[in-house]
Amino acid sequence: ELLKHRFIKNARKTPKLLERIRFVVILS
């Protein structure tokens, strides 16, 4: 879960990453 939060924080900086992270969160 810690990694998820880290990815989400980084994703906020990059919208493209946010989409990827969102997909990962939905899967998990």
N, CA, C and O atoms as a CHARMM CRD file, in Angstrom:
* protein
*
  112
    1    1 GLU  N      0.84200  -1.19900   0.00000 PROA 1      0.00000
    2    1 GLU  CA     0.00000   0.00000   0.00000 PROA 1      0.00000
    3    1 GLU  C      0.87700   1.24900   0.00000 PROA 1      0.00000
    4    1 GLU  O      0.53400   2.25400  -0.62300 PROA 1      0.00000
    5    2 LEU  N      1.99000   1.18500   0.68700 PROA 2      0.00000
    6    2 LEU  CA     2.89200   2.35400   0.72400 PROA 2      0.00000
    7    2 LEU  C      3.32500   2.71600  -0.68900 PROA 2      0.00000
    8    2 LEU  O      3.36900   3.89200  -1.05200 PROA 2      0.00000
    9    3 LEU  N      3.64200   1.70200  -1.48200 PROA 3      0.00000
   10    3 LEU  CA     4.06500   1.97600  -2.86700 PROA 3      0.00000
   11    3 LEU  C      2.93900   2.65600  -3.62200 PROA 3      0.00000
   12    3 LEU  O      3.17500   3.56400  -4.41800 PROA 3      0.00000
   13    4 LYS  N      1.72200   2.21800  -3.37200 PROA 4      0.00000
   14    4 LYS  CA     0.56900   2.81800  -4.07500 PROA 4      0.00000
   15    4 LYS  C      0.50400   4.31000  -3.77900 PROA 4      0.00000
   16    4 LYS  O      0.36600   5.12900  -4.68700 PROA 4      0.00000
   17    5 HSD  N      0.60400   4.65000  -2.50400 PROA 5      0.00000
   18    5 HSD  CA     0.54400   6.07100  -2.13100 PROA 5      0.00000
   19    5 HSD  C      1.65900   6.84200  -2.82000 PROA 5      0.00000
   20    5 HSD  O      1.45700   7.95800  -3.29800 PROA 5      0.00000
   21    6 ARG  N      2.83700   6.23200  -2.86400 PROA 6      0.00000
   22    6 ARG  CA     3.98800   6.89400  -3.50300 PROA 6      0.00000
   23    6 ARG  C      3.68700   7.11400  -4.97700 PROA 6      0.00000
   24    6 ARG  O      3.90900   8.20300  -5.50700 PROA 6      0.00000
   25    7 PHE  N      3.18600   6.08600  -5.63000 PROA 7      0.00000
   26    7 PHE  CA     2.87500   6.20500  -7.06700 PROA 7      0.00000
   27    7 PHE  C      1.81000   7.26900  -7.29400 PROA 7      0.00000
   28    7 PHE  O      1.90100   8.05800  -8.23400 PROA 7      0.00000
   29    8 ILE  N      0.81100   7.28500  -6.43700 PROA 8      0.00000
   30    8 ILE  CA    -0.27300   8.27300  -6.58500 PROA 8      0.00000
   31    8 ILE  C      0.29700   9.67700  -6.44500 PROA 8      0.00000
   32    8 ILE  O     -0.06100  10.57100  -7.21300 PROA 8      0.00000
   33    9 LYS  N      1.18300   9.87900  -5.47000 PROA 9      0.00000
   34    9 LYS  CA     1.77300  11.21400  -5.28600 PROA 9      0.00000
   35    9 LYS  C      2.55200  11.60700  -6.53400 PROA 9      0.00000
   36    9 LYS  O      2.46300  12.74500  -6.99400 PROA 9      0.00000
   37   10 ASN  N      3.31600  10.66200  -7.08200 PROA 10     0.00000
   38   10 ASN  CA     4.09100  10.95500  -8.29400 PROA 10     0.00000
   39   10 ASN  C      3.15000  11.16700  -9.47500 PROA 10     0.00000
   40   10 ASN  O      3.41000  11.99500 -10.34800 PROA 10     0.00000
   41   11 ALA  N      2.06800  10.41900  -9.49300 PROA 11     0.00000
   42   11 ALA  CA     1.11400  10.51500 -10.60600 PROA 11     0.00000
   43   11 ALA  C      0.50600  11.91100 -10.65900 PROA 11     0.00000
   44   11 ALA  O      0.21600  12.42200 -11.74200 PROA 11     0.00000
   45   12 ARG  N      0.31200  12.52700  -9.50500 PROA 12     0.00000
   46   12 ARG  CA    -0.27600  13.87500  -9.48200 PROA 12     0.00000
   47   12 ARG  C      0.56900  14.82300 -10.31700 PROA 12     0.00000
   48   12 ARG  O      0.04400  15.74700 -10.93900 PROA 12     0.00000
   49   13 LYS  N      1.87000  14.59600 -10.33100 PROA 13     0.00000
   50   13 LYS  CA     2.76000  15.46700 -11.11800 PROA 13     0.00000
   51   13 LYS  C      2.57700  15.20200 -12.61100 PROA 13     0.00000
   52   13 LYS  O      2.66800  16.12000 -13.42600 PROA 13     0.00000
   53   14 THR  N      2.32200  13.95700 -12.95900 PROA 14     0.00000
   54   14 THR  CA     2.16400  13.62100 -14.38100 PROA 14     0.00000
   55   14 THR  C      0.80000  12.98800 -14.63400 PROA 14     0.00000
   56   14 THR  O      0.54600  11.87800 -14.16700 PROA 14     0.00000
   57   15 PRO  N     -0.07400  13.66000 -15.35500 PROA 15     0.00000
   58   15 PRO  CA    -1.41900  13.15000 -15.66400 PROA 15     0.00000
   59   15 PRO  C     -1.36900  11.79100 -16.34800 PROA 15     0.00000
   60   15 PRO  O     -2.20100  10.92700 -16.06800 PROA 15     0.00000
   61   16 LYS  N     -0.41400  11.59200 -17.23100 PROA 16     0.00000
   62   16 LYS  CA    -0.31600  10.30200 -17.94200 PROA 16     0.00000
   63   16 LYS  C     -0.11800   9.17100 -16.93900 PROA 16     0.00000
   64   16 LYS  O     -0.75800   8.12500 -17.03900 PROA 16     0.00000
   65   17 LEU  N      0.76600   9.38500 -15.97700 PROA 17     0.00000
   66   17 LEU  CA     1.00500   8.35300 -14.96400 PROA 17     0.00000
   67   17 LEU  C     -0.25500   8.12800 -14.14200 PROA 17     0.00000
   68   17 LEU  O     -0.56700   7.00300 -13.75200 PROA 17     0.00000
   69   18 LEU  N     -0.97200   9.21200 -13.88600 PROA 18     0.00000
   70   18 LEU  CA    -2.19000   9.09800 -13.07400 PROA 18     0.00000
   71   18 LEU  C     -3.13600   8.07600 -13.69400 PROA 18     0.00000
   72   18 LEU  O     -3.71600   7.25000 -12.99000 PROA 18     0.00000
   73   19 GLU  N     -3.28600   8.13500 -15.00500 PROA 19     0.00000
   74   19 GLU  CA    -4.17500   7.17200 -15.67900 PROA 19     0.00000
   75   19 GLU  C     -3.68900   5.75500 -15.43000 PROA 19     0.00000
   76   19 GLU  O     -4.48400   4.86100 -15.14200 PROA 19     0.00000
   77   20 ARG  N     -2.38500   5.55200 -15.54100 PROA 20     0.00000
   78   20 ARG  CA    -1.81300   4.20500 -15.33000 PROA 20     0.00000
   79   20 ARG  C     -2.06700   3.76400 -13.89500 PROA 20     0.00000
   80   20 ARG  O     -2.51400   2.64300 -13.65100 PROA 20     0.00000
   81   21 ILE  N     -1.78100   4.64700 -12.95500 PROA 21     0.00000
   82   21 ILE  CA    -1.96600   4.29100 -11.54100 PROA 21     0.00000
   83   21 ILE  C     -3.43200   3.97400 -11.26300 PROA 21     0.00000
   84   21 ILE  O     -3.74800   3.02200 -10.54900 PROA 21     0.00000
   85   22 ARG  N     -4.32300   4.78400 -11.83500 PROA 22     0.00000
   86   22 ARG  CA    -5.75500   4.54900 -11.62500 PROA 22     0.00000
   87   22 ARG  C     -6.10500   3.13300 -12.07000 PROA 22     0.00000
   88   22 ARG  O     -6.84400   2.42300 -11.38900 PROA 22     0.00000
   89   23 PHE  N     -5.57400   2.73600 -13.20600 PROA 23     0.00000
   90   23 PHE  CA    -5.85400   1.40400 -13.73100 PROA 23     0.00000
   91   23 PHE  C     -5.33700   0.33800 -12.76200 PROA 23     0.00000
   92   23 PHE  O     -6.01800  -0.65000 -12.48800 PROA 23     0.00000
   93   24 VAL  N     -4.12800   0.55500 -12.25200 PROA 24     0.00000
   94   24 VAL  CA    -3.53700  -0.40400 -11.30300 PROA 24     0.00000
   95   24 VAL  C     -4.38800  -0.48600 -10.04200 PROA 24     0.00000
   96   24 VAL  O     -4.64500  -1.57500  -9.52800 PROA 24     0.00000
   97   25 VAL  N     -4.82100   0.66300  -9.55000 PROA 25     0.00000
   98   25 VAL  CA    -5.64100   0.67800  -8.32900 PROA 25     0.00000
   99   25 VAL  C     -6.93400  -0.09300  -8.55800 PROA 25     0.00000
  100   25 VAL  O     -7.37800  -0.83900  -7.68500 PROA 25     0.00000
  101   26 ILE  N     -7.53300   0.08200  -9.71800 PROA 26     0.00000
  102   26 ILE  CA    -8.78700  -0.62300 -10.03200 PROA 26     0.00000
  103   26 ILE  C     -8.54300  -2.13800 -10.04700 PROA 26     0.00000
  104   26 ILE  O     -9.37000  -2.91100  -9.56200 PROA 26     0.00000
  105   27 LEU  N     -7.41200  -2.54900 -10.60200 PROA 27     0.00000
  106   27 LEU  CA    -7.10600  -3.98400 -10.67300 PROA 27     0.00000
  107   27 LEU  C     -6.89000  -4.54300  -9.27200 PROA 27     0.00000
  108   27 LEU  O     -7.31100  -5.66000  -8.97500 PROA 27     0.00000
  109   28 SER  N     -6.24000  -3.77500  -8.41800 PROA 28     0.00000
  110   28 SER  CA    -5.94600  -4.24400  -7.06000 PROA 28     0.00000
  111   28 SER  C     -6.90400  -3.62700  -6.05800 PROA 28     0.00000
  112   28 SER  O     -6.81000  -3.90500  -4.86200 PROA 28     0.00000
